[in-house]
Amino acid sequence: MPVDFYKELGVSRSASDDEIKKAYRKLAAQLHPDKNPGDKKSEARFKTVNRAYQALSDSEKRKLYDEFGEEGLREGFNSAAARAYRGGPSPGYRGRRSGGSGSMNVEDLFSSPGNEPPGGGIGDLFGDLFSRAGRRGSSPGGMKGSDIASEVSVDFISALRGAELKLRLQDGGEEITVRVPPGAGDGDKVRIAGHGAPGGYGGPPGDLILNIRVSKHPHFERSGLDLYLDLPITVGEAYRGAKVRVPTPDGAITLTVPKHAQSGQVARLKGRGVKRKTEQGDLYIRFQIKLPVSESDEIEAAVNTLEAAMTGDVRADVHF
């Protein structure tokens, strides 16, 4: 379900810039991961509130959001094409229909000029509305073939860094190369022109639409452009503080574990998440204190010492 940015910030659609900023600062202070360690609901809401503020605090982005919703904020969105289509497609355009209505797939409203190699059939994540419209109407009397949908699996790392896949179509035809751009996410689509169903009456073939399915990583989780990692630390590292090595998509870095760190406490590494065109997410580290699994008199004595050092009820603040 689409998110209403105004409702997320608790302001009206006519709110001033100052009202939006004030509402954001209040919510950000309440929801920041450092104040809610281990609370995934607060983390998710914090990201949504940030996304809302980034859109509504920029006058141009706010205009696009008010007119088209969140889709209008995506990279490469063609507002002129969207307005033209909303006013009705040209007579020569044969867009994809759904249930007999004049709806268009949202990917048709995005452009990626210059990404298709000369004479090639490799599409990028989003097609070009007007160039496709011209192709579809270029064969007098001909009907463009239907688009064919399929799926392709990509491993987690390849989706983050980008990859080229060699695919052979099910009909035993030629091998094709598909470029998966860096930062591709689960559910993104790649359009491969000319590899769909044959056209009718001399018309061009349709396109192949590949739905990207990204496999899970054994340690990292992804939410939008942000990454999450549960990082094991020892009791000594948690109590005394320490410097530890942390893997990131750009290579390992050194992270400072604060003194007296607790399990579930979150550290944010800004700009160490997923890179996608001009955007970049963050990496959130959740500390997980690991205890020994073996048993010995020495371990038992150390645990008893730690237990004796605890004061009060550690679950006193746990309630509905």
N, C-alpha and C positions, 0 to 999 in steps of 0.2 A: 504494500500500500504506500502511495507517495507520501512523503513527509511534508507537512505544512511548516515552513520555516518561521512564520510569524507566530504560530501557536507554540512552537518549540521554545521561542524566546519569551513568550507570554506578552506580546505586544500586538497592537492593531495594525492593519495594513497601511494605515495613514500615519504610523508612528514616525517621529522625527529621528534624525541621525543620533542625537543625544539620548533619546529614549531607548533606542536600539543598543547603543553602547553601554548604557547603564544596566539594562536588563542582562546583557551578555556578561558583564563583569560580575554581577551578582551570582549568576548561575555557574560561571566558570569557577568561582571561589568555592562554591558548595560541592561541585562535582569533580574537582581535580583529582586525578588518581592518587596523588600523594596524600590526600585527605581521606581517601576511601580505598585503602590497600586491599586487593583481592576481591573487590566488589565489581563484578563484570557488568551489572546493570548500570552502575554509575559511570563506568568507563565508556559503555556504548552511548549513553546519553551525553556524556562530555564531548564525544566525537561529533554527535549530531548537532549539538549546540554550537560547536566550533564551525561546522560546515554551514550552518544557518547564518552565523555572524559574518563569515567570509563572503557570503552572497549578498546579504542585506546592507553591509557597511560600505559596499562599493556601488556607486550610483548607477553605473552602466550594467553591472551584473544584476542589480535589483530590478532595473527595467526589464531585462530579459526574463528574469524569474517571474515577475508579475505577468508578463505576456505569455510565456511558454511553460512555466513551471521549471522543475529542476533539470529537465532535458535541455533547456536553453542554455545551461551553464557548461555543458560538456564541450570538450576540446573540439574545435572545428565545426561547431554548430552554424548552419547557414540560415540566418534569420530571414533573409530575403526569399530564399527558396521555401521556407516554411510558410511565410505569408502568401507567397504565390500559390502554393498548393492548397492552403486553407481557403483561398478564393476560388479554387476549382482548377483541376489540371487542364492542360491544353488538349484539343480534340485528338491530336496525334499520339498522346501519351497513353500507354497501356500499363498502368501501375498495378501492383498486386492488390487483389481485392480479398475481402474477408466477409463471408456471409452476404455477399451481394452489395455491400456498402462501399463507399469510396475511401476506405481507410488505407493508410500507408504505413509500412513498417518504419519505426522511428529512425532506423539506420539510414534511410533514404534522405534524411534531412541533414546529414553531415557530409563534409567534403574532405578529400585528402589528395589535392592536386600534386602531380609529380611523383606519386608513389608507384604508379604502374609502369613497368619497363616497356620500352618501345616494342610494339607488336606482341606484347605478352598477354597472359591471361591471369596475372596474379593481382588480386585485389587487396586492399588494406582493410583495417577494421571497419571502415565506413565507406560507402560508395558516394559517387557524385551524382546528385539528382539530375542536373541538366544534361550532362554528357550521356547518362543512360537514357534519358528521355529522347535525346536525339538519335541514339542508336535504335531505339525501339520503333521510332517512326520513320527510319531511313529506308525501309524496304516497302515500296508501295504495294498494298494488298496483302503483304506478308504478316504473319502473326508470330511474335516472339514466343519461344518455347517457355514452358513453366520452369520456375526455379526448383531445384532439388535440395532438400535439407539433409545433412548428415552430421556425424559427430567425429571428433578427433581428440585423442587423449594426449596431454602434454604433462611432463613431470614438473614439479613445483619450481625447481631451479630454472629450467628452460623458460617457463612462463615469466619469471622475474627478469631474466637476462635477455630474452628474445632467442628465437631459434628458427632454423629453416628445416622443414619437414619434406621428405620425399614420399609422395603418395601415388599409388596406382589405383585408378578408378575400378569400380566393381565390374564394369563391362569389359575389362581386360585391355583398355585403351592405353594411351601413352602415360608415362610417369610424369607427374607434375610436381613443381616445387612450391610450397606454401610458406610464406614468411609470417611467423608469429612475432609481433612487435614486442619490445620489452615492456613489462608491466601488465601483460595480458592477464585477465582474470577469468575465473570460472563463469561460463555463460556468455563470454564475448563471442563475436561472430567474425568470420573471415569470408569475404565474398570472392569467388574465383569465377571471373567472367567467361562465358562461353562453354561451360562444362555442365550445363543443366540438360533439360529435355530438349529434343530437336524442335525447331520451329515449324510452323505450318505454312503452306503456300509460299515457300521460298524465304520465309522469315528467319531471323537469327536464332541460334539456340539460347536457352535460358542460362542461368548462372547456378553454380554450386555454392550453397551456403553451409559453411562448416561451423558447427557449434563447438567451442573449445571447452573441454573438460579437464580441469587441472587436478592432478593427483595430490593427495595429502602429504605433508612432510612429517617425519617422525618426531620432530622437536618444535618446529615453528608453526604458528597459526597465522592466518591472514584475515583481516577485516578491512575491506576497501584497500587503501594504500598503506595501512598500518600493519606491522608485524608484532607478534607476541611470542615470547620465549620464557619458559619456566627454567630458571637457572639454579642448579643445585649448588649449595654452599655448605661448608662445614660449620659445626657449632663454634669453633674458634674464630673462623672468618666472620661469622655473624656477630659474635660478642665483641671482638677486638676491632673489627673493621679490616678490610683487606683490599688489595688490588688484584683483580682476576681477569682472565682472558675471556672475551665474549665473541662468538662468531657473528658476522653480519654479512649481508649480500656483497659488500665491498671489501671483505676481508676481516680478519680478527682485529679487535681493538682492546684496550685496557679499560676496565670499568672499576670505579671505586665503590666498594661495598661499605655503606656507612656503619659506624660503630653502633652496636646494639640493634642490628637489622632484624626484622621479624619475618617469618614465613608469610608469603602473600604480599609483602611490601613491594611497591612498584617503582622502578626507576625508568625514566623516559630518555631515550637517546634521539634527539631531534635530527631529522633528515637521514636516518639510517634505515628507513623502511623501503617500500617499493617505489621505484622511479618509473613514471609514465609521462612521456613527453615533457611538459614544463612543470609537472606536479611531482611532489615527493612526500611520502609518508614518514612516520616515525617508527622506531622500534621500542616496544615496552618490555622491560625485563621484570619478571616476577621472581623474587627470591624464594627458594625452597630449601629450608634447612634439613640436611640429611643426617640421620642418626645411625650409629653402628647397628648392624644386623646380627653380629656375633655376640656371644655372651662370655663374660669373664668376671672374676671378682673385682678387677680394677675398673672395668666399665660400670659395674653395679655401684661401686663406691663413688665414682665420679657422678653418676646419675643421682645418687642420694645427696651428694653435696649440692648439686644444682637444684634439686627439689627443695632442700632446706633453705636455699637462698630466695625462693619465690615467696612473695608476701601477698596476702589477700586471696580472694577468689578470682582465678584467671578468667572465669566465665561470667563474671558479675554483670558485664555489659551485653551479654547475649540474650536477646528477648525478641518477641514479635512486635 
